[in-house]
């Protein structure tokens, strides 16, 4: 049977059911409560972006989270070229406690700057003080 013939046949059956007095065709319509919201879908997702993981851990994404990932303290999963963090890793870190971040900056002790002499009043006054 050709696709056009099948479509005509389906329409004929539908019209026959409607005209038979069965009222209207009852199709299942999803209720609002059965359709998950965007937040519910995201919460049920098992992988988190680095931004969401950092928010849940309460750390900075660009520095602290990046250090944890680079050092291997937090395991990631590659999804289409993007690093994702499993929710289980976040739960593990939260239960164990957030590891101390290693400071990448070395502490440099600088000597205090030498006091610079300022002209007392103005440049003209300094010139007048000079003896030729």
Buried (B, 14 or more C-beta within 10 A) or exposed (E): EEEEEEEEEEEEEEEEEEEEEEEEEEEEEEEEEEEEEEEEEEEEEEBBBBEBBBEBBEBEBEEBBBBBBEEEBBEBEEEEEEBBBBBEBBEEBEEEEEEEBEEEEEEEEEEEEEEEEEEEEEEEEEEEEEEE
